[in-house]
Amino acid sequence: MSKQLFGEFEPVSSKQWKQQIQFDLKGADYNDTLVWSSPEDIKVKPFYHADASEVPLPVSTHASSSKICQDIFVFDLDISIYRANDAVQRGAESLSFTIEDEQTDVKKLLESLPLEKITVYFHLQFLSIDFVKIIDTIATAQNADIYCNIDPIGQLTQDGNWFENLEKDFDRLNTIIKTVQSVKVVSVDVAHYQNAGANFVQQIAYALAHANEYFNRIEVLKQPLTFQVAVGTNYFFEIAKLRAIRLLYNITSKEYGITTDCHIFARPSKRNKTLYDYNVNMLRTTTECMSAILGGANAVSNMPYDALYHKNNEFGDRISRNQLLVLKNECYFGKVDNPADGAYYIESLTRQLAEKGLALFKDIEENGGFLKLLKDGTIQKKIQESAAKEQELFDNGKEILLGTNKYPNKNDRMAHDLELFPFVKMKPRKTLITPIIAKRLAEKMEQERLESEKLNP
């Protein structure tokens, strides 16, 4: 069919396309007018064309197998069990439980779930060998697919302290890895770097450097490593970011004899979410979930539009889950694999991000590795610099969040709707390192509006 339709036309080269564009510009400079540069110094061209010198990147992205996930914070166990089963009945294909209390009856929780149908993720805010053993015993007996996202380095970056200390944390982690039969346990929280303001290249490089610390400190790692990733609204860049992480992971892990592919768990970013005109958050999370699926995330958990200021509620959870159901079943995202293959623009972005990310990763390793640079404060400083640049763009109206710094509804009132504190919480205490603080772009502007509401009710 393609030969019948296009065989009579001569192919058009990149040079011919560029010449035609320059002619249409009528003297305007091509590079100044149509080529723009991202904060990572990636040049984005107005068109992309087949390049015989560039072989397509070996990135496998099975979009059809990406699972719809529901987040559940476990406080009241019976309520959490009810919510979990209700979510599965309404279309969730996986569940992610956040557990703070080591005394939680995880055996009762797991035995109440249809483990034969779903994947289960645990985000444990403690490091317990016995707790993971209970999970592994059930996973082995029922042949269940379970991930315990254990990330001592992530704990350090967010809290400023280890669970206990470096040696004991890694001793426990190694013991867990040797003990478990079925549960996948090692995780890298890349999402926190994005939520704190790291740019694309930094996120990729820090993901690799973070993972590399585990490669060097874990005695035997034969199971897939999980990357927890946050996805923003720069649609094509986010697709390329996930592909670049997978590509570079496969390259670096082979140096350690690791042949398993990584596992990517994606969520929408918190950084661009807003308190005012909160319904726009649904538009943001829709494109972010699209990027995650097309970029090759194995599981995607959406963020409810009201998550900043409302406690978990059935309506917000249902809407966020339905966004993913529509993408998978009505937009046919669940019917195709490797959807980004052959897209010259995405291939180019993936290649550039991977090259720059790998260069930064090598620089980190040459300067002592990720943990050393965290201790020195170098990583924190670099993220702060990137976040400050983005914040300045937002404050000057060049980085736009509709309904907040562009076309805000001056009559919108939120002061009486806050069930949660939506801003950075300050907790002065002694820490081993300076923690990396996640902060939304709109926080300062929202705080000013809330104060104005109090003065002008």
Secondary structure, DSSP 4 states (H G I P E B T S, - for coil): -HHHHHTTSPP--HHHHHHHHHHHHTT--HHHHH-EE-TT--EE-S-----TTSPPP-----GGGPEEEEEEEESSHHHHHHHHHHHHHTT-SEEEEEE--TTS-HHHHHHTS-TTT-EEEEEESS--HHHHHHHHHHHHHHT-EEEEEE-HHHHHHHHSS-SS-HHHHHHHHHHHHHH-SS-EEEEEE-HHHHHTT--HHHHHHHHHHHHHHHHHH-S---SPPEEEEEE-S-HHHHHHHHHHHHHHHHHHHHTTT--SPPEEEEEE-STT--STTTTHHHHHHHHHHHHHHHHT-SEEEPPPTTTTTS---HHHHHHHHHHHHIIIIIS-GGG-SSTTTT-HHHHHHHHHHHHHHHHHHHHHHHTT-HHHHHHHTHHHHHHHHHHHHHHHHHHTTSS--BTTTBS--TT---TTT-SS--SPPP-----SSPPPPP--TTHHHHHHHHHHHHH--
